[in-house]
Amino acid sequence: MTDFSPLLAVNAFDFSWVSAPEAWVALLTLTVMEIVLGIDNIVFISILVDKVPVEDRPRTRFLGLAFAMVTRIMLLLSITWVMQLKEPLIDILGHAISGKDLILILGGLFLLWKSTKELHHKVEGIDEEEPASGKAKAALGAILFQIALLDIVFSLDSVITAVGMVDQVSIMILAVMIAVGFMMIFAGSVSDFISRHPTVKVLALSFLLLIGTTLIAEGFHFHFEKGFVYFAMAFSVFTEMLNVRMKNKAEKKRQAEGV
């Protein structure tokens, strides 16, 4: 079992590792891992920003990802508390449930509820009105609150993965900051693309259903290899991109024939 006690003695601002090549390899590897683990966060934020006025969407995305960065850094700085969440609290259906498991289960249930509600609106053709100017701030606050809650759930795996890979807290924090910066650059493009294509939005909501299910399963100690989950998501995205491309070509052909 990994001993996390040395982390208590490590200064988060200790950069003595900069001269060690293996530390830079660890930083690169961890950064890539953080970006991959942040995909679900980007999808969730992209779905939610559709609820705010167009002019507020870039700010909402930025604040949502900033929350993700702050949450992960705070969890890294309180890593001993995070690891204590693995101690069993209650017993449900013969499974010893820890604090971490409980957070994963509740987060998964919230994702299932949220994505099912959004899918219902999309399939039934229920378009929510864009918030009026008087309600825009309230809607923005509610969305940021939902993002903050899910950030905690999404951050747990990210933080525990980081601790398992690296000993220096400063490397972990730097990897998180680089990964979130990378996501901030591309989140806008992802969000706009999802917003423009209804079928892609349905696919993204289906991903959230899948992620919510895996969170609940992991909370009950049924482990899913994330590689298989991400492969399924990537294959679905690839197939949908082909559909979108074919649709665009057909539309251009119709326009050309119409001329």
Sequence and secondary structure as in RCSB ss.txt:
>XXXX:A:sequence
MTDFSPLLAVNAFDFSWVSAPEAWVALLTLTVMEIVLGIDNIVFISILVDKVPVEDRPRTRFLGLAFAMVTRIML
LLSITWVMQLKEPLIDILGHAISGKDLILILGGLFLLWKSTKELHHKVEGIDEEEPASGKAKAALGAILFQIALL
DIVFSLDSVITAVGMVDQVSIMILAVMIAVGFMMIFAGSVSDFISRHPTVKVLALSFLLLIGTTLIAEGFHFHFE
KGFVYFAMAFSVFTEMLNVRMKNKAEKKRQAEGV
>XXXX:A:secstr
    GGGGGS TT  GGGG HHHHHHHHHHHHHHHHHTHHHHHHHHHHHTTS GGGHHHHHHHHHHHHHHHHHHH
HHTHHHHHHTTSEEEEETTEEEEHHHHHHHHHHHHHHHHHHHHHHHHHHT       HHHHHHHHHHHHHHHHHH
HHHHHHHHHHHHHHH S HHHHHHHHHHHHHHHHHHHHHHHHHHHH HHHHHHHHHHHHHHHHHHHHHHTT    
HHHHHHHHHHHHHHHHHHHHHHHHHHHHHHHHH 
